Amino acid sequence: MIAIVGATGNIGSKTAEILLSSGKTIRAIARNAEKLSHLKAQGAEIAVGDSGDANFLSEAFTGAEAVLLMIPSRHDAQDIKKYQDQLGIAQVEAIKKAGVKNVLLISSQGGHTEEKTGIVAGLARQEVRLNALPDDVNVLSLRPSFFMENTFNSIGLIKNMNINGSSIKPDVKQPMIATQDIAKVAAEKLNNLDFTGKTHLDLLGDRDYTMTEVTKIIGEAIGKPELPYVEFTYADEKNALMQYGISESMADAYIGLYEGINIGQLTQGVRNEQTTTATTLEEFANQTFKFAYAGA
């Protein structure tokens, strides 16, 4: 049996579906039972509770040959560091109590350091905690790049102001990846359990993109080929995030992420056959983004 934390999210849900289709027994873990109903209908066990509760998690992890971990963001977190650490510490305690021997963490590019990585710093701290587990516990930290799905955050801006924009510099190249490709790798690793020791794997999408290129690609997909990209100041970006209801702590964490992207702190992975994944941004824009845009 494989236990999946965050089974209602993009990566967790897709990973669970792939594993179920291959015949694996899955225990899907989340706060909301209704959001787990589609996995339950496909044959998954479900465990509903607070992922910051080590006792609940240890029960959910009991009997698992492997667990998939992630630390989801929480837009209303008043202290993002405290929130991330609470979840991370609970996960480690539960692994120890349940005797889990194989752990797959969805980390991120930038997971190698807490320095100048914003919200990713919490994942770096979790990598350190997991890598300190006993030698007989195998840990693989996947470090995917900037999600292609993050372009969804621009839909309102495009519709209301006919621009795309953020505080990421227009000419900075960074890898981008579709969450479906992360899920495929996660499912493969959990199916095969062919990782040993404490290791990480970069996942860098098909190639690197600038925000100018991203804007052109999504613009063409929605019939706006001249859509401009506008670089915002960090102060303006923070104010906009908070106007959308994001806490100041979370807004600061996102700004820290964008600062890290701008200085190359989140582009440390080495591209090769193993770290390159299939989906292009053009495919994502035409198969996913344009439908999300039309339905918004």
Phi, psi and omega in degrees: 000141179243126179265136183236114174278141180073039187287353177266352181278174182304309185286312182299316181296314180294321177297315179300317181297319179296316181294319178298320180293338178268001176098005180284149171274129185238138168246109184269127187244129177193173180281330192250113182295323182298321181287347176266358188298325181291328177285322176299321179295334178271001175109004180283145165286151177234147176228117185253123180175189184271117182287357173266004181258109184297325180293316176300314182296320181297324175293318180293330181275344185299129180088358182278135173280340178202156175231144172256123183247149168206160175241096183292151175287158178222108191294339180260009181297124181281337177220094188296323179298313179299317180298311181298318182291324177300313180294316182297316180294319178299320179297316180295316178299318181294321177301316180295313182297320184276348179072031180291138184248351180224125185230130174242119180254132168275099179262222183195158163305138188094354181292358179277351185203153171272350188279121173057044178234004175060231185297338180289343181304324179296328177286324176298318178296323179290324175302317180298315180298313183292323181289348177269359177294160182305159185300334183277002176258120179271132182229127173239121176259114173279132181242079179286160179273188179307129184287138171298328179297343176297340176296340177300331181295344182269354186300314180297320179297316179296316183291322187271329186235356178059036173221161165247145182191159174191183177269008171283133183296144187294335186252007178279123179275138174211149175289149176226146185221145174277139182297334177297329179285326174296315180299322179297316179293316179301315180296319179298315181294322179286329176292315187270332184046051183260017177255144180225158179071208180241107187223170173224160178223120174287143174231114196241018179064195186276328180192179179267149182225147166267163178293332174297317178292318178302314182296320178296318183293313180287329177297316179296324182293332182253013177078024177233067187295342180262013181305124182271155172254132182240126176276125179266156170288158178298322180296317179294320179297315179300314179299320179295318179299316181291329176295334177276005176096007178280136181297159180297322179298317179292320179299317178297323180294321177292319178297320176299324176296313181295323175298318179296321177298317184294333180259005176085012182288340181251023176229047182269346183292151180260124182279129174206187184299324183286327185266352180268133180245174199275317192291127176271160178294328176299316178295315180299316183298319184275335183260341186228305187299315186295331178283323175295321179296314181295328183272354183281000000 
